[in-house]
Amino acid sequence: MKASAKALLLSAKQRPVSTTAATCSVAVAFFEISQIVSGNLYLPALDHPDGTTVLMLSGLLVAGLVALKQRSDLQAFAFAWITALSCVIAYEAIYKWSFYLAPFGREMPPPELREFILQLAVAATLLTGFADHHLATRNGTWIWLAAFLGLWTLWLLVGFPQLDGRVVHPQILPWHLAHDQVYVLNRVSKLALFITYYTLLPTVPPEPRVGVPYLSEPARR
């Protein structure tokens, strides 16, 4: 027990950024679980996002910190955060686009288009992880991406129904989804996208890269 405590303290001292981020993420997750159990599923202070999104975000961030532990402390935090944030914003961008289906459907109003472009820009920061070989696709990535796209296509085919009862588009598949069914479709599609991003994280230690020291390592002369 003492050895484990010493190991944790040593890790926290060597990787303060990752340790702080992981601790905060776990604390936020437990707080959000307590809120959901208490019946407070949505977060009014943040314009009513679903609390399960916070749980997914916290889980992906912690998973990224663990998967990238062979990198430097700052690299692990930065790319874990980029992965988690990119996933959330990518979903929001797809969700916004689905109301308009531009350029095939309605034209986006300028304020919506501006926000959509900014969302795409933030989501595209994920590419930095591929550029520096911190992230990579695997077979599971394509499987879960196909699952996400299949669920989203189904959602559009039934008219893109919303939790408030609106059906945004004409239905190609004449299926009426009840409120609970729309909620499940929304949550499962988001979970599929989060798992897709999770599969991008490394599963094996990286190969040594000669001549490219990590940020926490002194350059060798």
C-alpha positions in Angstrom: 0.0 0.0 0.0 2.8 2.4 0.9 4.6 1.5 -2.3 1.6 2.3 -4.4 1.1 5.6 -2.6 4.8 6.5 -3.2 4.4 5.5 -6.8 1.4 7.8 -7.2 3.1 10.7 -5.5 6.2 10.2 -7.7 4.0 10.1 -10.8 2.2 13.3 -9.7 5.5 15.0 -9.2 7.0 14.0 -12.5 3.7 14.6 -14.5 1.9 17.5 -12.7 -0.1 18.6 -15.7 -1.5 15.1 -16.6 -2.1 14.3 -12.9 -4.0 17.6 -12.4 -6.1 17.1 -15.6 -6.9 13.5 -14.7 -7.9 14.4 -11.2 -10.1 17.2 -12.3 -11.7 15.0 -15.0 -12.5 12.3 -12.5 -13.9 14.8 -10.0 -16.1 16.4 -12.7 -17.3 13.0 -13.8 -18.3 12.0 -10.2 -20.0 15.3 -9.7 -22.0 14.9 -12.9 -23.0 11.4 -12.0 -24.3 12.7 -8.7 -26.3 15.4 -10.6 -27.8 12.8 -13.0 -28.8 10.5 -10.1 -30.4 13.5 -8.5 -32.5 14.1 -11.6 -30.5 17.0 -13.0 -29.6 15.6 -16.4 -29.1 18.9 -18.2 -26.7 21.8 -17.4 -28.5 25.1 -17.5 -25.4 27.1 -16.9 -24.0 25.9 -20.2 -27.2 26.3 -22.2 -28.5 22.9 -21.2 -26.2 20.3 -22.7 -26.8 16.7 -21.7 -24.8 15.6 -18.6 -23.8 12.4 -20.3 -21.7 14.4 -22.8 -19.6 15.6 -19.8 -19.1 12.0 -18.8 -18.0 11.1 -22.3 -15.6 14.1 -22.5 -14.1 13.3 -19.1 -13.7 9.6 -20.0 -12.0 10.3 -23.3 -9.7 12.9 -21.7 -8.5 10.4 -19.0 -8.2 7.6 -21.6 -6.0 9.9 -23.7 -3.8 10.8 -20.7 -3.3 7.1 -20.0 -2.7 6.1 -23.6 -0.2 8.9 -24.2 1.7 8.4 -20.9 4.9 7.5 -22.9 4.9 11.0 -24.3 6.0 14.0 -22.3 3.6 15.4 -19.7 2.7 18.4 -21.8 2.3 16.4 -25.0 0.0 13.9 -23.2 -2.3 16.6 -21.9 -2.3 18.6 -25.1 -3.2 15.8 -27.4 -5.6 14.1 -25.0 -7.4 17.5 -24.7 -7.3 18.1 -28.5 -8.8 14.6 -29.1 -11.6 15.1 -26.5 -12.4 18.7 -27.6 -12.3 17.8 -31.3 -14.8 15.0 -30.7 -17.3 17.2 -28.9 -17.1 20.0 -31.5 -17.2 17.7 -34.5 -20.5 16.3 -33.2 -21.8 19.8 -32.7 -20.8 20.8 -36.2 -22.5 17.7 -37.8 -25.6 18.4 -35.7 -25.7 22.0 -36.9 -25.2 21.0 -40.5 -28.0 18.4 -40.3 -30.6 21.2 -39.8 -29.7 22.7 -43.1 -28.0 20.0 -45.2 -26.2 22.8 -47.0 -25.6 23.1 -49.9 -28.2 20.4 -50.8 -30.9 21.8 -48.6 -31.5 25.2 -47.0 -28.9 27.9 -47.0 -27.3 28.6 -43.6 -27.9 32.0 -42.1 -24.6 34.0 -41.8 -24.4 33.7 -38.0 -25.0 29.9 -38.2 -22.5 29.6 -41.0 -19.9 31.5 -39.1 -20.3 29.3 -36.1 -20.2 26.2 -38.3 -16.9 27.3 -39.9 -15.4 27.9 -36.4 -16.6 24.5 -35.3 -14.9 22.8 -38.3 -11.7 24.7 -37.6 -11.6 23.5 -33.9 -12.5 19.9 -34.9 -9.7 19.9 -37.5 -7.1 20.5 -34.8 -7.2 16.7 -34.4 -5.0 16.5 -37.5 -2.1 17.7 -35.4 -2.2 14.4 -33.6 -1.7 12.6 -36.9 1.0 14.9 -38.1 3.1 14.2 -35.1 2.3 10.5 -35.0 0.5 10.7 -31.6 -2.8 9.4 -33.2 -3.5 6.7 -35.8 -6.5 4.9 -37.3 -7.1 1.2 -36.7 -9.6 -1.3 -37.9 -11.9 -0.4 -35.0 -11.8 3.2 -36.1 -13.5 2.4 -39.4 -16.0 0.0 -37.8 -17.2 2.6 -35.2 -17.1 5.4 -37.7 -19.4 3.3 -40.0 -21.7 2.7 -37.0 -21.9 6.4 -36.3 -22.6 7.3 -39.9 -25.2 4.6 -40.1 -27.0 5.9 -37.0 -26.8 9.5 -38.3 -28.1 8.5 -41.7 -31.0 6.7 -40.0 -31.7 9.8 -38.0 -31.8 12.0 -41.2 -34.0 9.4 -43.1 -36.7 9.6 -40.4 -36.7 13.4 -40.6 -34.1 14.3 -38.0 -36.7 14.5 -35.2 -35.8 16.5 -32.1 -36.5 16.1 -28.4 -39.1 18.9 -28.5 -41.2 17.0 -31.0 -40.1 18.8 -34.1 -39.4 16.8 -37.3 -36.9 19.0 -39.2 -36.9 17.3 -42.7 -39.5 15.4 -44.8 -39.4 11.8 -43.7 -38.0 9.3 -46.3 -38.6 6.4 -43.8 -42.1 7.0 -42.4 -41.2 5.9 -38.8 -42.4 7.9 -35.9 -39.9 8.0 -33.1 -41.1 8.7 -29.6 -39.3 11.2 -27.3 -37.3 8.4 -25.6 -36.3 6.8 -28.9 -35.0 10.1 -30.2 -33.0 10.6 -27.0 -31.5 7.1 -27.3 -30.6 7.7 -31.0 -28.9 11.0 -30.0 -26.9 9.5 -27.2 -25.9 6.3 -29.0 -24.7 8.2 -32.0 -22.6 10.5 -29.9 -21.2 7.5 -28.0 -20.3 5.9 -31.3 -18.4 9.0 -32.3 -16.6 9.1 -28.9 -15.5 5.5 -29.3 -14.3 6.3 -32.8 -12.1 8.9 -31.4 -11.0 6.6 -28.6 -9.7 4.1 -31.2 -7.3 6.8 -32.5 -5.3 6.7 -29.3 -2.1 4.6 -29.2 -2.1 1.2 -27.7 1.6 0.5 -27.8 4.6 2.7 -26.7 5.9 4.8 -29.5 9.2 4.0 -31.2 12.1 6.3 -30.1 12.3 9.3 -32.5 15.9 10.2 -33.0 16.5 14.0 -33.1 13.1 15.0 -31.9 13.2 15.3 -28.1 10.0 15.6 -26.1 9.1 19.0 -24.6 10.1 17.9 -21.1 13.4 16.5 -22.2 16.5 18.6 -22.7 17.9 18.7 -26.2 20.9 16.5 -26.6 24.0 18.2 -28.2 
